[in-house]
Amino acid sequence: MKESYFVDEKGFYGEFGGAYVPEILYATVRNLQETYKPIVESAEFKQ
């Protein structure tokens, strides 16, 4: 079994994935991920 401590493109790491986020904050963090990614990948933001 190869261990990896690097986060993948979905923000998870390790054999089983997972994110160290308290359950009560998970929906908020997920919303932030979904909102943030398109912004930082946009051409307008990169300029």
mmCIF entry with sequence, helices, sheets and N, C-alpha, C, O atoms, coordinates in Angstrom:
data_MODEL
# 
_entry.id   MODEL 
# 
_entity.id                         1 
_entity.type                       polymer 
_entity.pdbx_number_of_molecules   1 
# 
_entity_poly.entity_id                      1 
_entity_poly.type                           'polypeptide(L)' 
_entity_poly.nstd_linkage                   no 
_entity_poly.nstd_monomer                   no 
_entity_poly.pdbx_seq_one_letter_code       MKESYFVDEKGFYGEFGGAYVPEILYATVRNLQETYKPIVESAEFKQ 
_entity_poly.pdbx_seq_one_letter_code_can   MKESYFVDEKGFYGEFGGAYVPEILYATVRNLQETYKPIVESAEFKQ 
_entity_poly.pdbx_strand_id                 A 
# 
loop_
_entity_poly_seq.entity_id 
_entity_poly_seq.num 
_entity_poly_seq.mon_id 
_entity_poly_seq.hetero 
1 1  MET n 
1 2  LYS n 
1 3  GLU n 
1 4  SER n 
1 5  TYR n 
1 6  PHE n 
1 7  VAL n 
1 8  ASP n 
1 9  GLU n 
1 10 LYS n 
1 11 GLY n 
1 12 PHE n 
1 13 TYR n 
1 14 GLY n 
1 15 GLU n 
1 16 PHE n 
1 17 GLY n 
1 18 GLY n 
1 19 ALA n 
1 20 TYR n 
1 21 VAL n 
1 22 PRO n 
1 23 GLU n 
1 24 ILE n 
1 25 LEU n 
1 26 TYR n 
1 27 ALA n 
1 28 THR n 
1 29 VAL n 
1 30 ARG n 
1 31 ASN n 
1 32 LEU n 
1 33 GLN n 
1 34 GLU n 
1 35 THR n 
1 36 TYR n 
1 37 LYS n 
1 38 PRO n 
1 39 ILE n 
1 40 VAL n 
1 41 GLU n 
1 42 SER n 
1 43 ALA n 
1 44 GLU n 
1 45 PHE n 
1 46 LYS n 
1 47 GLN n 
# 
_struct_asym.id          A 
_struct_asym.entity_id   1 
# 
loop_
_struct_conf.conf_type_id 
_struct_conf.id 
_struct_conf.pdbx_PDB_helix_id 
_struct_conf.beg_label_comp_id 
_struct_conf.beg_label_asym_id 
_struct_conf.beg_label_seq_id 
_struct_conf.pdbx_beg_PDB_ins_code 
_struct_conf.end_label_comp_id 
_struct_conf.end_label_asym_id 
_struct_conf.end_label_seq_id 
_struct_conf.pdbx_end_PDB_ins_code 
_struct_conf.beg_auth_comp_id 
_struct_conf.beg_auth_asym_id 
_struct_conf.beg_auth_seq_id 
_struct_conf.end_auth_comp_id 
_struct_conf.end_auth_asym_id 
_struct_conf.end_auth_seq_id 
_struct_conf.pdbx_PDB_helix_class 
_struct_conf.details 
_struct_conf.pdbx_PDB_helix_length 
HELX_P HELX_P1 AA1 GLU A 23 ? LEU A 25 ? GLU A 23 LEU A 25 5 ? 3  
HELX_P HELX_P2 AA2 TYR A 26 ? GLU A 41 ? TYR A 26 GLU A 41 1 ? 16 
HELX_P HELX_P3 AA3 ALA A 43 ? LYS A 46 ? ALA A 43 LYS A 46 1 ? 4  
# 
_struct_conf_type.id          HELX_P 
_struct_conf_type.criteria    ? 
_struct_conf_type.reference   ? 
# 
loop_
_atom_site.group_PDB 
_atom_site.id 
_atom_site.type_symbol 
_atom_site.label_atom_id 
_atom_site.label_alt_id 
_atom_site.label_comp_id 
_atom_site.label_asym_id 
_atom_site.label_entity_id 
_atom_site.label_seq_id 
_atom_site.pdbx_PDB_ins_code 
_atom_site.Cartn_x 
_atom_site.Cartn_y 
_atom_site.Cartn_z 
_atom_site.occupancy 
_atom_site.B_iso_or_equiv 
_atom_site.pdbx_formal_charge 
_atom_site.auth_seq_id 
_atom_site.auth_comp_id 
_atom_site.auth_asym_id 
_atom_site.auth_atom_id 
_atom_site.pdbx_PDB_model_num 
ATOM 1   N N  . MET A 1 1  ? 0.830   -1.185 0.000   1.00 0.00 ? 1  MET A N  1 
ATOM 2   C CA . MET A 1 1  ? 0.000   0.000  0.000   1.00 0.00 ? 1  MET A CA 1 
ATOM 3   C C  . MET A 1 1  ? 0.875   1.248  0.000   1.00 0.00 ? 1  MET A C  1 
ATOM 4   O O  . MET A 1 1  ? 1.730   1.425  0.867   1.00 0.00 ? 1  MET A O  1 
ATOM 5   N N  . LYS A 1 2  ? 0.646   2.106  -0.982  1.00 0.00 ? 2  LYS A N  1 
ATOM 6   C CA . LYS A 1 2  ? 1.408   3.337  -1.080  1.00 0.00 ? 2  LYS A CA 1 
ATOM 7   C C  . LYS A 1 2  ? 0.663   4.444  -0.338  1.00 0.00 ? 2  LYS A C  1 
ATOM 8   O O  . LYS A 1 2  ? -0.506  4.704  -0.622  1.00 0.00 ? 2  LYS A O  1 
ATOM 9   N N  . GLU A 1 3  ? 1.325   5.086  0.596   1.00 0.00 ? 3  GLU A N  1 
ATOM 10  C CA . GLU A 1 3  ? 0.703   6.192  1.315   1.00 0.00 ? 3  GLU A CA 1 
ATOM 11  C C  . GLU A 1 3  ? 0.979   7.488  0.584   1.00 0.00 ? 3  GLU A C  1 
ATOM 12  O O  . GLU A 1 3  ? 2.082   7.716  0.087   1.00 0.00 ? 3  GLU A O  1 
ATOM 13  N N  . SER A 1 4  ? -0.024  8.323  0.524   1.00 0.00 ? 4  SER A N  1 
ATOM 14  C CA . SER A 1 4  ? 0.130   9.625  -0.103  1.00 0.00 ? 4  SER A CA 1 
ATOM 15  C C  . SER A 1 4  ? -0.421  10.686 0.837   1.00 0.00 ? 4  SER A C  1 
ATOM 16  O O  . SER A 1 4  ? -1.522  10.559 1.372   1.00 0.00 ? 4  SER A O  1 
ATOM 17  N N  . TYR A 1 5  ? 0.359   11.719 1.022   1.00 0.00 ? 5  TYR A N  1 
ATOM 18  C CA . TYR A 1 5  ? -0.070  12.815 1.874   1.00 0.00 ? 5  TYR A CA 1 
ATOM 19  C C  . TYR A 1 5  ? -0.414  14.041 1.039   1.00 0.00 ? 5  TYR A C  1 
ATOM 20  O O  . TYR A 1 5  ? -0.554  15.142 1.573   1.00 0.00 ? 5  TYR A O  1 
ATOM 21  N N  . PHE A 1 6  ? -0.550  13.849 -0.276  1.00 0.00 ? 6  PHE A N  1 
ATOM 22  C CA . PHE A 1 6  ? -0.905  14.935 -1.166  1.00 0.00 ? 6  PHE A CA 1 
ATOM 23  C C  . PHE A 1 6  ? -2.404  14.930 -1.417  1.00 0.00 ? 6  PHE A C  1 
ATOM 24  O O  . PHE A 1 6  ? -3.016  13.869 -1.543  1.00 0.00 ? 6  PHE A O  1 
ATOM 25  N N  . VAL A 1 7  ? -2.979  16.086 -1.488  1.00 0.00 ? 7  VAL A N  1 
ATOM 26  C CA . VAL A 1 7  ? -4.409  16.236 -1.737  1.00 0.00 ? 7  VAL A CA 1 
ATOM 27  C C  . VAL A 1 7  ? -4.659  16.056 -3.227  1.00 0.00 ? 7  VAL A C  1 
ATOM 28  O O  . VAL A 1 7  ? -3.930  16.602 -4.054  1.00 0.00 ? 7  VAL A O  1 
ATOM 29  N N  . ASP A 1 8  ? -5.700  15.282 -3.573  1.00 0.00 ? 8  ASP A N  1 
ATOM 30  C CA . ASP A 1 8  ? -6.027  15.101 -4.985  1.00 0.00 ? 8  ASP A CA 1 
ATOM 31  C C  . ASP A 1 8  ? -6.876  16.257 -5.500  1.00 0.00 ? 8  ASP A C  1 
ATOM 32  O O  . ASP A 1 8  ? -7.144  17.208 -4.767  1.00 0.00 ? 8  ASP A O  1 
ATOM 33  N N  . GLU A 1 9  ? -7.299  16.175 -6.765  1.00 0.00 ? 9  GLU A N  1 
ATOM 34  C CA . GLU A 1 9  ? -8.051  17.265 -7.381  1.00 0.00 ? 9  GLU A CA 1 
ATOM 35  C C  . GLU A 1 9  ? -9.416  17.518 -6.738  1.00 0.00 ? 9  GLU A C  1 
ATOM 36  O O  . GLU A 1 9  ? -10.022 18.566 -6.958  1.00 0.00 ? 9  GLU A O  1 
ATOM 37  N N  . LYS A 1 10 ? -9.895  16.565 -5.950  1.00 0.00 ? 10 LYS A N  1 
ATOM 38  C CA . LYS A 1 10 ? -11.175 16.744 -5.265  1.00 0.00 ? 10 LYS A CA 1 
ATOM 39  C C  . LYS A 1 10 ? -10.996 17.233 -3.826  1.00 0.00 ? 10 LYS A C  1 
ATOM 40  O O  . LYS A 1 10 ? -11.976 17.433 -3.108  1.00 0.00 ? 10 LYS A O  1 
ATOM 41  N N  . GLY A 1 11 ? -9.749  17.423 -3.411  1.00 0.00 ? 11 GLY A N  1 
ATOM 42  C CA . GLY A 1 11 ? -9.496  17.915 -2.064  1.00 0.00 ? 11 GLY A CA 1 
ATOM 43  C C  . GLY A 1 11 ? -9.401  16.838 -1.011  1.00 0.00 ? 11 GLY A C  1 
ATOM 44  O O  . GLY A 1 11 ? -9.461  17.130 0.183   1.00 0.00 ? 11 GLY A O  1 
ATOM 45  N N  . PHE A 1 12 ? -9.251  15.586 -1.438  1.00 0.00 ? 12 PHE A N  1 
ATOM 46  C CA . PHE A 1 12 ? -9.164  14.469 -0.513  1.00 0.00 ? 12 PHE A CA 1 
ATOM 47  C C  . PHE A 1 12 ? -7.766  13.849 -0.564  1.00 0.00 ? 12 PHE A C  1 
ATOM 48  O O  . PHE A 1 12 ? -7.001  14.085 -1.500  1.00 0.00 ? 12 PHE A O  1 
ATOM 49  N N  . TYR A 1 13 ? -7.458  13.073 0.433   1.00 0.00 ? 13 TYR A N  1 
ATOM 50  C CA . TYR A 1 13 ? -6.176  12.368 0.425   1.00 0.00 ? 13 TYR A CA 1 
ATOM 51  C C  . TYR A 1 13 ? -6.294  11.069 1.196   1.00 0.00 ? 13 TYR A C  1 
ATOM 52  O O  . TYR A 1 13 ? -7.236  10.845 1.956   1.00 0.00 ? 13 TYR A O  1 
ATOM 53  N N  . GLY A 1 14 ? -5.312  10.231 0.974   1.00 0.00 ? 14 GLY A N  1 
ATOM 54  C CA . GLY A 1 14 ? -5.290  8.936  1.647   1.00 0.00 ? 14 GLY A CA 1 
ATOM 55  C C  . GLY A 1 14 ? -6.046  7.876  0.868   1.00 0.00 ? 14 GLY A C  1 
ATOM 56  O O  . GLY A 1 14 ? -6.721  8.179  -0.116  1.00 0.00 ? 14 GLY A O  1 
ATOM 57  N N  . GLU A 1 15 ? -5.935  6.657  1.300   1.00 0.00 ? 15 GLU A N  1 
ATOM 58  C CA . GLU A 1 15 ? -6.543  5.511  0.620   1.00 0.00 ? 15 GLU A CA 1 
ATOM 59  C C  . GLU A 1 15 ? -8.062  5.630  0.520   1.00 0.00 ? 15 GLU A C  1 
ATOM 60  O O  . GLU A 1 15 ? -8.650  5.256  -0.494  1.00 0.00 ? 15 GLU A O  1 
ATOM 61  N N  . PHE A 1 16 ? -8.685  6.140  1.550   1.00 0.00 ? 16 PHE A N  1 
ATOM 62  C CA . PHE A 1 16 ? -10.144 6.209  1.584   1.00 0.00 ? 16 PHE A CA 1 
ATOM 63  C C  . PHE A 1 16 ? -10.681 7.614  1.371   1.00 0.00 ? 16 PHE A C  1 
ATOM 64  O O  . PHE A 1 16 ? -11.866 7.867  1.588   1.00 0.00 ? 16 PHE A O  1 
ATOM 65  N N  . GLY A 1 17 ? -9.834  8.510  0.956   1.00 0.00 ? 17 GLY A N  1 
ATOM 66  C CA . GLY A 1 17 ? -10.278 9.893  0.791   1.00 0.00 ? 17 GLY A CA 1 
ATOM 67  C C  . GLY A 1 17 ? -10.453 10.528 2.140   1.00 0.00 ? 17 GLY A C  1 
ATOM 68  O O  . GLY A 1 17 ? -9.709  10.242 3.078   1.00 0.00 ? 17 GLY A O  1 
ATOM 69  N N  . GLY A 1 18 ? -11.412 11.370 2.234   1.00 0.00 ? 18 GLY A N  1 
ATOM 70  C CA . GLY A 1 18 ? -11.706 11.991 3.514   1.00 0.00 ? 18 GLY A CA 1 
ATOM 71  C C  . GLY A 1 18 ? -11.203 13.407 3.595   1.00 0.00 ? 18 GLY A C  1 
ATOM 72  O O  . GLY A 1 18 ? -10.246 13.796 2.927   1.00 0.00 ? 18 GLY A O  1 
ATOM 73  N N  . ALA A 1 19 ? -11.852 14.140 4.404   1.00 0.00 ? 19 ALA A N  1 
ATOM 74  C CA . ALA A 1 19 ? -11.471 15.521 4.657   1.00 0.00 ? 19 ALA A CA 1 
ATOM 75  C C  . ALA A 1 19 ? -11.637 15.760 6.152   1.00 0.00 ? 19 ALA A C  1 
ATOM 76  O O  . ALA A 1 19 ? -12.633 15.343 6.744   1.00 0.00 ? 19 ALA A O  1 
ATOM 77  N N  . TYR A 1 20 ? -10.689 16.412 6.748   1.00 0.00 ? 20 TYR A N  1 
ATOM 78  C CA . TYR A 1 20 ? -10.767 16.692 8.172   1.00 0.00 ? 20 TYR A CA 1 
ATOM 79  C C  . TYR A 1 20 ? -11.533 17.999 8.380   1.00 0.00 ? 20 TYR A C  1 
ATOM 80  O O  . TYR A 1 20 ? -10.954 19.054 8.640   1.00 0.00 ? 20 TYR A O  1 
ATOM 81  N N  . VAL A 1 21 ? -12.842 17.888 8.258   1.00 0.00 ? 21 VAL A N  1 
ATOM 82  C CA . VAL A 1 21 ? -13.741 19.025 8.423   1.00 0.00 ? 21 VAL A CA 1 
ATOM 83  C C  . VAL A 1 21 ? -14.839 18.577 9.376   1.00 0.00 ? 21 VAL A C  1 
ATOM 84  O O  . VAL A 1 21 ? -15.432 17.517 9.175   1.00 0.00 ? 21 VAL A O  1 
ATOM 85  N N  . PRO A 1 22 ? -15.118 19.360 10.405  1.00 0.00 ? 22 PRO A N  1 
ATOM 86  C CA . PRO A 1 22 ? -16.224 18.991 11.293  1.00 0.00 ? 22 PRO A CA 1 
ATOM 87  C C  . PRO A 1 22 ? -17.520 18.850 10.491  1.00 0.00 ? 22 PRO A C  1 
ATOM 88  O O  . PRO A 1 22 ? -17.780 19.628 9.574   1.00 0.00 ? 22 PRO A O  1 
ATOM 89  N N  . GLU A 1 23 ? -18.305 17.875 10.839  1.00 0.00 ? 23 GLU A N  1 
ATOM 90  C CA . GLU A 1 23 ? -19.533 17.584 10.098  1.00 0.00 ? 23 GLU A CA 1 
ATOM 91  C C  . GLU A 1 23 ? -20.431 18.811 9.943   1.00 0.00 ? 23 GLU A C  1 
ATOM 92  O O  . GLU A 1 23 ? -21.027 19.014 8.885   1.00 0.00 ? 23 GLU A O  1 
ATOM 93  N N  . ILE A 1 24 ? -20.527 19.609 10.969  1.00 0.00 ? 24 ILE A N  1 
ATOM 94  C CA . ILE A 1 24 ? -21.399 20.777 10.919  1.00 0.00 ? 24 ILE A CA 1 
ATOM 95  C C  . ILE A 1 24 ? -20.947 21.803 9.875   1.00 0.00 ? 24 ILE A C  1 
ATOM 96  O O  . ILE A 1 24 ? -21.756 22.602 9.404   1.00 0.00 ? 24 ILE A O  1 
ATOM 97  N N  . LEU A 1 25 ? -19.665 21.786 9.512   1.00 0.00 ? 25 LEU A N  1 
ATOM 98  C CA . LEU A 1 25 ? -19.130 22.737 8.533   1.00 0.00 ? 25 LEU A CA 1 
ATOM 99  C C  . LEU A 1 25 ? -19.026 22.158 7.122   1.00 0.00 ? 25 LEU A C  1 
ATOM 100 O O  . LEU A 1 25 ? -18.704 22.881 6.179   1.00 0.00 ? 25 LEU A O  1 
ATOM 101 N N  . TYR A 1 26 ? -19.295 20.869 6.972   1.00 0.00 ? 26 TYR A N  1 
ATOM 102 C CA . TYR A 1 26 ? -19.037 20.207 5.691   1.00 0.00 ? 26 TYR A CA 1 
ATOM 103 C C  . TYR A 1 26 ? -19.792 20.848 4.534   1.00 0.00 ? 26 TYR A C  1 
ATOM 104 O O  . TYR A 1 26 ? -19.191 21.096 3.488   1.00 0.00 ? 26 TYR A O  1 
ATOM 105 N N  . ALA A 1 27 ? -21.073 21.121 4.679   1.00 0.00 ? 27 ALA A N  1 
ATOM 106 C CA . ALA A 1 27 ? -21.851 21.711 3.583   1.00 0.00 ? 27 ALA A CA 1 
ATOM 107 C C  . ALA A 1 27 ? -21.311 23.087 3.207   1.00 0.00 ? 27 ALA A C  1 
ATOM 108 O O  . ALA A 1 27 ? -21.273 23.437 2.028   1.00 0.00 ? 27 ALA A O  1 
ATOM 109 N N  . THR A 1 28 ? -20.901 23.855 4.186   1.00 0.00 ? 28 THR A N  1 
ATOM 110 C CA . THR A 1 28 ? -20.349 25.183 3.927   1.00 0.00 ? 28 THR A CA 1 
ATOM 111 C C  . THR A 1 28 ? -19.020 25.088 3.185   1.00 0.00 ? 28 THR A C  1 
ATOM 112 O O  . THR A 1 28 ? -18.779 25.842 2.242   1.00 0.00 ? 28 THR A O  1 
ATOM 113 N N  . VAL A 1 29 ? -18.166 24.174 3.602   1.00 0.00 ? 29 VAL A N  1 
ATOM 114 C CA . VAL A 1 29 ? -16.875 23.994 2.940   1.00 0.00 ? 29 VAL A CA 1 
ATOM 115 C C  . VAL A 1 29 ? -17.070 23.494 1.508   1.00 0.00 ? 29 VAL A C  1 
ATOM 116 O O  . VAL A 1 29 ? -16.377 23.939 0.593   1.00 0.00 ? 29 VAL A O  1 
ATOM 117 N N  . ARG A 1 30 ? -17.999 22.586 1.318   1.00 0.00 ? 30 ARG A N  1 
ATOM 118 C CA . ARG A 1 30 ? -18.292 22.060 -0.020  1.00 0.00 ? 30 ARG A CA 1 
ATOM 119 C C  . ARG A 1 30 ? -18.784 23.187 -0.937  1.00 0.00 ? 30 ARG A C  1 
ATOM 120 O O  . ARG A 1 30 ? -18.363 23.284 -2.090  1.00 0.00 ? 30 ARG A O  1 
ATOM 121 N N  . ASN A 1 31 ? -19.663 24.022 -0.424  1.00 0.00 ? 31 ASN A N  1 
ATOM 122 C CA . ASN A 1 31 ? -20.157 25.162 -1.192  1.00 0.00 ? 31 ASN A CA 1 
ATOM 123 C C  . ASN A 1 31 ? -19.009 26.103 -1.552  1.00 0.00 ? 31 ASN A C  1 
ATOM 124 O O  . ASN A 1 31 ? -18.937 26.598 -2.676  1.00 0.00 ? 31 ASN A O  1 
ATOM 125 N N  . LEU A 1 32 ? -18.123 26.345 -0.606  1.00 0.00 ? 32 LEU A N  1 
ATOM 126 C CA . LEU A 1 32 ? -16.958 27.188 -0.865  1.00 0.00 ? 32 LEU A CA 1 
ATOM 127 C C  . LEU A 1 32 ? -16.092 26.601 -1.966  1.00 0.00 ? 32 LEU A C  1 
ATOM 128 O O  . LEU A 1 32 ? -15.647 27.330 -2.852  1.00 0.00 ? 32 LEU A O  1 
ATOM 129 N N  . GLN A 1 33 ? -15.843 25.294 -1.928  1.00 0.00 ? 33 GLN A N  1 
ATOM 130 C CA . GLN A 1 33 ? -15.047 24.636 -2.971  1.00 0.00 ? 33 GLN A CA 1 
ATOM 131 C C  . GLN A 1 33 ? -15.688 24.817 -4.343  1.00 0.00 ? 33 GLN A C  1 
ATOM 132 O O  . GLN A 1 33 ? -15.007 25.156 -5.311  1.00 0.00 ? 33 GLN A O  1 
ATOM 133 N N  . GLU A 1 34 ? -16.982 24.593 -4.425  1.00 0.00 ? 34 GLU A N  1 
ATOM 134 C CA . GLU A 1 34 ? -17.687 24.661 -5.698  1.00 0.00 ? 34 GLU A CA 1 
ATOM 135 C C  . GLU A 1 34 ? -17.755 26.085 -6.243  1.00 0.00 ? 34 GLU A C  1 
ATOM 136 O O  . GLU A 1 34 ? -17.818 26.277 -7.458  1.00 0.00 ? 34 GLU A O  1 
ATOM 137 N N  . THR A 1 35 ? -17.744 27.070 -5.377  1.00 0.00 ? 35 THR A N  1 
ATOM 138 C CA . THR A 1 35 ? -17.796 28.464 -5.789  1.00 0.00 ? 35 THR A CA 1 
ATOM 139 C C  . THR A 1 35 ? -16.407 28.995 -6.137  1.00 0.00 ? 35 THR A C  1 
ATOM 140 O O  . THR A 1 35 ? -16.248 29.742 -7.103  1.00 0.00 ? 35 THR A O  1 
ATOM 141 N N  . TYR A 1 36 ? -15.411 28.612 -5.357  1.00 0.00 ? 36 TYR A N  1 
ATOM 142 C CA . TYR A 1 36 ? -14.045 29.115 -5.492  1.00 0.00 ? 36 TYR A CA 1 
ATOM 143 C C  . TYR A 1 36 ? -13.346 28.621 -6.755  1.00 0.00 ? 36 TYR A C  1 
ATOM 144 O O  . TYR A 1 36 ? -12.689 29.400 -7.446  1.00 0.00 ? 36 TYR A O  1 
ATOM 145 N N  . LYS A 1 37 ? -13.482 27.340 -7.057  1.00 0.00 ? 37 LYS A N  1 
ATOM 146 C CA . LYS A 1 37 ? -12.731 26.749 -8.167  1.00 0.00 ? 37 LYS A CA 1 
ATOM 147 C C  . LYS A 1 37 ? -13.002 27.437 -9.500  1.00 0.00 ? 37 LYS A C  1 
ATOM 148 O O  . LYS A 1 37 ? -12.039 27.792 -10.181 1.00 0.00 ? 37 LYS A O  1 
ATOM 149 N N  . PRO A 1 38 ? -14.251 27.649 -9.919  1.00 0.00 ? 38 PRO A N  1 
ATOM 150 C CA . PRO A 1 38 ? -14.473 28.329 -11.199 1.00 0.00 ? 38 PRO A CA 1 
ATOM 151 C C  . PRO A 1 38 ? -13.906 29.749 -11.231 1.00 0.00 ? 38 PRO A C  1 
ATOM 152 O O  . PRO A 1 38 ? -13.470 30.227 -12.278 1.00 0.00 ? 38 PRO A O  1 
ATOM 153 N N  . ILE A 1 39 ? -13.916 30.409 -10.090 1.00 0.00 ? 39 ILE A N  1 
ATOM 154 C CA . ILE A 1 39 ? -13.386 31.779 -10.038 1.00 0.00 ? 39 ILE A CA 1 
ATOM 155 C C  . ILE A 1 39 ? -11.888 31.784 -10.283 1.00 0.00 ? 39 ILE A C  1 
ATOM 156 O O  . ILE A 1 39 ? -11.408 32.545 -11.123 1.00 0.00 ? 39 ILE A O  1 
ATOM 157 N N  . VAL A 1 40 ? -11.137 30.952 -9.569  1.00 0.00 ? 40 VAL A N  1 
ATOM 158 C CA . VAL A 1 40 ? -9.678  30.969 -9.710  1.00 0.00 ? 40 VAL A CA 1 
ATOM 159 C C  . VAL A 1 40 ? -9.209  30.389 -11.036 1.00 0.00 ? 40 VAL A C  1 
ATOM 160 O O  . VAL A 1 40 ? -8.079  30.635 -11.458 1.00 0.00 ? 40 VAL A O  1 
ATOM 161 N N  . GLU A 1 41 ? -10.073 29.619 -11.695 1.00 0.00 ? 41 GLU A N  1 
ATOM 162 C CA . GLU A 1 41 ? -9.706  29.072 -13.001 1.00 0.00 ? 41 GLU A CA 1 
ATOM 163 C C  . GLU A 1 41 ? -10.115 29.979 -14.155 1.00 0.00 ? 41 GLU A C  1 
ATOM 164 O O  . GLU A 1 41 ? -9.763  29.708 -15.304 1.00 0.00 ? 41 GLU A O  1 
ATOM 165 N N  . SER A 1 42 ? -10.850 31.049 -13.872 1.00 0.00 ? 42 SER A N  1 
ATOM 166 C CA . SER A 1 42 ? -11.320 31.933 -14.927 1.00 0.00 ? 42 SER A CA 1 
ATOM 167 C C  . SER A 1 42 ? -10.179 32.802 -15.472 1.00 0.00 ? 42 SER A C  1 
ATOM 168 O O  . SER A 1 42 ? -9.243  33.150 -14.753 1.00 0.00 ? 42 SER A O  1 
ATOM 169 N N  . ALA A 1 43 ? -10.285 33.137 -16.746 1.00 0.00 ? 43 ALA A N  1 
ATOM 170 C CA . ALA A 1 43 ? -9.280  33.987 -17.390 1.00 0.00 ? 43 ALA A CA 1 
ATOM 171 C C  . ALA A 1 43 ? -9.269  35.369 -16.746 1.00 0.00 ? 43 ALA A C  1 
ATOM 172 O O  . ALA A 1 43 ? -8.208  35.966 -16.565 1.00 0.00 ? 43 ALA A O  1 
ATOM 173 N N  . GLU A 1 44 ? -10.436 35.870 -16.405 1.00 0.00 ? 44 GLU A N  1 
ATOM 174 C CA . GLU A 1 44 ? -10.525 37.198 -15.785 1.00 0.00 ? 44 GLU A CA 1 
ATOM 175 C C  . GLU A 1 44 ? -9.748  37.245 -14.463 1.00 0.00 ? 44 GLU A C  1 
ATOM 176 O O  . GLU A 1 44 ? -9.039  38.214 -14.193 1.00 0.00 ? 44 GLU A O  1 
ATOM 177 N N  . PHE A 1 45 ? -9.881  36.212 -13.653 1.00 0.00 ? 45 PHE A N  1 
ATOM 178 C CA . PHE A 1 45 ? -9.162  36.150 -12.382 1.00 0.00 ? 45 PHE A CA 1 
ATOM 179 C C  . PHE A 1 45 ? -7.656  36.053 -12.612 1.00 0.00 ? 45 PHE A C  1 
ATOM 180 O O  . PHE A 1 45 ? -6.876  36.689 -11.902 1.00 0.00 ? 45 PHE A O  1 
ATOM 181 N N  . LYS A 1 46 ? -7.250  35.272 -13.587 1.00 0.00 ? 46 LYS A N  1 
ATOM 182 C CA . LYS A 1 46 ? -5.809  35.084 -13.863 1.00 0.00 ? 46 LYS A CA 1 
ATOM 183 C C  . LYS A 1 46 ? -5.139  36.354 -14.361 1.00 0.00 ? 46 LYS A C  1 
ATOM 184 O O  . LYS A 1 46 ? -3.933  36.527 -14.182 1.00 0.00 ? 46 LYS A O  1 
ATOM 185 N N  . GLN A 1 47 ? -5.903  37.245 -14.985 1.00 0.00 ? 47 GLN A N  1 
ATOM 186 C CA . GLN A 1 47 ? -5.337  38.531 -15.439 1.00 0.00 ? 47 GLN A CA 1 
ATOM 187 C C  . GLN A 1 47 ? -5.043  39.392 -14.246 1.00 0.00 ? 47 GLN A C  1 
ATOM 188 O O  . GLN A 1 47 ? -4.563  40.515 -14.399 1.00 0.00 ? 47 GLN A O  1 
# 
